[in-house]
Amino acid sequence: MRWHILILALALASCSAGKEAEEKYHMVEKAKGGKRELCTAAGEVAAAYLADRNQVEYERWKLYRDTNCMAARYE
């Protein structure tokens, strides 16, 4: 019975706001969203990783956000 609780705990631990936001970003990307949409979505991913306290992913997604936002200026 205890291993059910352990499996559930591991499943919940693997979910994070950052991963969910990242999935949404990829949905926008696959839907051929414009650079402005990608800029916004990347910013949401960065914010989610910041909330998760994941500095490496936060900095990575800030760079994606900056790149997409810069490209959006020329759309």
PAKOLZA-909603 format. One record per residue: residue number from 1; x, y, z of N, C-alpha, C, O in turn. Coordinates in steps of 0.02 Angstrom, whole numbers, plus 50000, padded with zeros to 5 digits. Atoms other than C-alpha are relative to their C-alpha. Example, Ala and Ser with C-alpha at 12.3 -4.5 7.8 and 13.67 -1.06 7.14 Angstrom:
2
- n	n.c1	n.c2	n.c3	ca.c1	ca.c2	ca.c3	c.c1	c.c2	c.c3	o.c1	o.c2	o.c3
- 1	50045	49941	50000	50615	49775	50390	50045	50060	50000	50097	50059	50033
- 2	49958	49941	49997	50684	49947	50357	49961	50055	50037	49986	50110	50045
// end
This chain:
75
- n	n.c1	n.c2	n.c3	ca.c1	ca.c2	ca.c3	c.c1	c.c2	c.c3	o.c1	o.c2	o.c3
- 1	50041	49940	50000	50000	50000	50000	50043	50063	50000	50026	50113	49969
- 2	49957	49941	49996	50142	50120	50039	50030	50019	49933	50042	50078	49921
- 3	49969	49983	50065	50215	50107	49865	49952	50039	49956	49975	50075	49912
- 4	50049	49959	50037	50052	50181	49794	50010	50074	50018	50007	50117	49974
- 5	49990	49931	49977	50082	50336	49898	50066	50027	49971	50069	50085	49950
- 6	49936	49979	50027	50264	50343	49841	49994	50016	49925	50021	50067	49902
- 7	50009	49989	50072	50215	50329	49657	49961	50065	49989	49979	50104	49945
- 8	50040	49939	50007	50084	50466	49677	50043	50061	50017	50040	50111	49981
- 9	49956	49944	49981	50210	50579	49765	50051	50015	49946	50064	50074	49930
- 10	49952	49990	50055	50338	50553	49627	49967	50031	49939	49996	50074	49906
- 11	50036	49973	50058	50209	50589	49492	49984	50074	50011	49992	50114	49965
- 12	50015	49930	49986	50157	50750	49576	50062	50043	50002	50061	50101	49981
- 13	49938	49962	49997	50336	50804	49604	50028	50015	49931	50063	50065	49921
- 14	49974	49990	50068	50376	50786	49419	49962	50055	49963	49987	50081	49913
- 15	50039	49946	50031	50240	50912	49374	50022	50066	50030	50034	50072	50090
- 16	49983	49934	49975	50286	51093	49386	49966	50052	49956	49946	50038	49899
- 17	50030	49946	50038	50214	51258	49332	50042	50016	49938	50015	50032	49885
- 18	49955	49986	50057	50366	51282	49220	49989	49951	49943	49986	49971	49885
- 19	50011	50050	50052	50339	51119	49127	49933	50010	49965	49928	50004	49904
- 20	50066	49988	50030	50155	51158	49101	50002	50061	49954	49974	50060	49899
- 21	49994	49940	50041	50196	51332	49036	50041	49986	49937	50027	50013	49883
- 22	49959	50019	50057	50329	51257	48923	49959	49962	49948	49967	49973	49888
- 23	50044	50036	50046	50200	51139	48848	49954	50049	49962	49942	50040	49903
- 24	50043	49950	50032	50087	51289	48813	50040	50039	49947	50015	50053	49893
- 25	49957	49965	50048	50233	51379	48728	50007	49958	49936	50001	49984	49881
- 26	49991	50044	50059	50261	51229	48614	49935	49993	49961	49936	49983	49900
- 27	50064	50001	50036	50075	51226	48573	49993	50062	49957	49971	50057	49899
- 28	50002	49938	50039	50086	51408	48517	50048	49995	49941	50032	50015	49885
- 29	49949	50008	50052	50243	51366	48419	49974	49955	49944	49982	49971	49885
- 30	50026	50047	50050	50160	51217	48331	49941	50030	49962	49929	50012	49904
- 31	50058	49968	50033	50007	51324	48292	50022	50058	49956	49981	50097	49932
- 32	49970	49946	50041	50124	51442	48198	49983	50069	50027	49967	50115	49990
- 33	50012	49936	49968	50098	51581	48324	50053	50050	49978	50109	50032	49963
- 34	49954	49947	50019	50178	51747	48283	50051	50012	50055	50047	49986	50110
- 35	49946	49986	49952	50332	51814	48369	49973	50035	50063	50000	50025	50117
- 36	50028	49968	49940	50225	51921	48484	49968	49949	50046	49976	49954	50107
- 37	50029	50053	49959	50129	51769	48542	50055	49959	50034	50049	49941	50093
- 38	49945	50039	49972	50292	51674	48566	50036	50040	50054	50060	50012	50103
- 39	49969	49956	49950	50364	51823	48660	49961	49995	50066	49990	49987	50119
- 40	50042	50003	49941	50217	51821	48780	50004	49932	50033	50011	49927	50094
- 41	49998	50068	49973	50218	51632	48800	50067	49985	50033	50069	49954	50086
- 42	49934	50011	49971	50406	51628	48832	50007	50037	50066	50038	50013	50113
- 43	50000	49963	49938	50384	51762	48964	49962	49964	50055	49982	49965	50113
- 44	50039	50038	49951	50251	51656	49049	50040	49939	50024	50036	49921	50083
- 45	49959	50058	49980	50369	51506	49048	50055	50023	50048	50066	49991	50099
- 46	49947	49974	49956	50509	51611	49124	49972	50015	50069	50002	49998	50120
- 47	50031	49983	49936	50391	51674	49259	49982	49937	50040	49989	49935	50101
- 48	50018	50063	49966	50333	51496	49297	50062	49967	50029	50060	49940	50085
- 49	49938	50029	49974	50512	51434	49315	50027	50042	50058	50058	50014	50104
- 50	49980	49958	49944	50549	51582	49428	49960	49981	50062	49987	49976	50117
- 51	50043	50022	49944	50401	51530	49537	50021	49931	50026	50016	49917	50085
- 52	49975	50067	49981	50471	51352	49536	50070	50003	50032	50095	49953	50058
- 53	49932	49989	49975	50640	51425	49591	50051	49959	49962	50098	49931	49991
- 54	49954	50036	50043	50727	51344	49444	50039	50052	49960	50017	50073	49906
- 55	49962	49945	50029	50861	51471	49401	50026	49985	49929	50024	50029	49886
- 56	49972	50017	50066	50938	51379	49253	49947	50007	49946	49958	50039	49895
- 57	50054	49996	50050	50773	51360	49161	49972	50071	49995	49953	50093	49941
- 58	50023	49931	50000	50720	51535	49212	50043	50043	49953	50018	50080	49911
- 59	49954	49961	50042	50874	51611	49131	49996	49979	49928	50000	50021	49883
- 60	50006	50026	50068	50856	51500	48978	49937	50030	49966	49940	50052	49908
- 61	50062	49976	50029	50675	51554	48950	49997	50076	49997	49961	50104	49955
- 62	49994	49927	50007	50716	51737	48982	50034	50016	49934	50015	50064	49900
- 63	49966	49990	50063	50834	51723	48835	49953	49987	49941	49953	50025	49893
- 64	50050	50013	50052	50697	51643	48728	49952	50059	49994	49934	50081	49940
- 65	50046	49944	50000	50580	51783	48781	50031	50061	49966	50000	50092	49923
- 66	49967	49942	50028	50706	51918	48738	50009	49993	49924	49999	50041	49887
- 67	49990	50013	50071	50743	51838	48569	49935	50008	49961	49933	50041	49910
- 68	50065	49995	50034	50559	51821	48522	49973	50071	50002	49943	50094	49953
- 69	50025	49931	49995	50517	51996	48584	50038	50046	49952	50009	50091	49922
- 70	49960	49960	50047	50660	52070	48483	49977	49988	49928	49971	50035	49889
- 71	50024	50018	50068	50600	51977	48327	49930	50029	49988	49914	50047	49931
- 72	50068	49974	50008	50422	52036	48360	50000	50073	49980	49953	50097	49949
- 73	49996	49929	50019	50479	52216	48338	50002	50008	49924	49981	50060	49898
- 74	49991	49994	50072	50514	52179	48155	49945	49964	49961	49949	49960	49900
- 75	50056	50033	50034	50353	52085	48117	49952	50050	49971	49902	50032	49940
// end
